[in-house]
Amino acid sequence: MKKTLLAVSLAATFPAVVHAQSAVTLYGIIDEGLSYTSNAATANANGSVSGHSAVRLLSGVMQQSRWGMRGAEDLGGGMKAIFMLENGFDASTGKLGQGGLLFGKKAWVGLSGPFGTVTLGRQYDTNVDILGPFEVGDQWGGYMAAHPGDLDNINNTNSTNNAIKFTSNTYGGLTVEGMYSLGGVAGDFSRNRIWSVSAGYVNGPLALGVGYLDVANPNTSFFGSTGSPAATVNGVPGSNMASPVYSGYASAKSLHVIGAGASYLFGAATFGATYSNTSFRDLGDFSSGPNPAGLSGNATLNNAEVNFKYQITPDLLCGLAYDYTKGSSVKGMTGATYQQVASGIDYFVSKRTDVYLIGVYQKASGTDSTGKQAVAAINGPSASADDKQAVLRIGMRHKF
């Protein structure tokens, strides 16, 4: 009896062992359908370029096909350990997305608590989180309805490696985010580094967002963040920038993006707008990328979008958007202008499955970043052979 009482007394002097509760969720999206593209540029044997229409089975237009795992472990005191691993893939062929990276969309671990959330790893920059929902590409338009070449990355063409991100809890409708990406270059902490800060505010039907993104050596750090960046030739990195909207600016020493967005819900209708100023600074830095046109100085692209969507029934919505992009003159080049119209309709067969139809038309004018007559360059498909291009997409999306 005495031994029993002693054991109970000793046990009472030690803290109780806490068995943390944890949960892991497997989730994903499969998006597949037919896409028609007009005037896709095709190189001929004699070196000339001609436009041809194309119909292809494409994956991940409304949203990229993906699967992932996310989890949380309750640590007590309002703290949780959290993680997310997300893989992008092509449902048409089964191959990996993001240049073959296993978890090319997201791969991070972190802590959340009363202070907010801190995450470490491959992530989206803060403009994607805060400004993305205002852009039509993140709503009903898919990446084809994003800004030309996704020039401001609001549609998240480029993820950020080696990133530390803080997201505040929401106070009075206000959420603040900050992110810093370590460049990873020994002896030069400024090279390839990326940072961004953004803030969002929601009050009833009104939503607002502002953000700033600063990228050093964007051709290698940002556009080259996939698993297969272009090779270096004679000490000069190859270009990782495909769209003619900005591919001539691969030698920029830095990239700055200032953005803002707003939306207002009025009954079944939502009116929205975005603005971004994208600036490729200090052109001519061969340690960042090639400069075949011999450009110098800064190149700026201003973009404005207005969009509208209407929830016809709980299962059916339609949308319309107009986008305008104006490029500045650089070393005698006049700069390009892109005007784009997008429309779409989305029908939800169930909570997890929908079918949709998207149409996008773009008209270009002026001189683009390569120094040539600007051609239409809708985000995603091959650029046009001339100043006009149209795409039509009919697809199906299933979430699990």
Order of alpha helices (4+ residues) and beta strands (2+ residues): alpha-beta-beta-beta-beta-beta-beta-alpha-beta-beta-beta-beta-alpha-beta-beta-beta-beta-beta-beta-beta-beta-beta
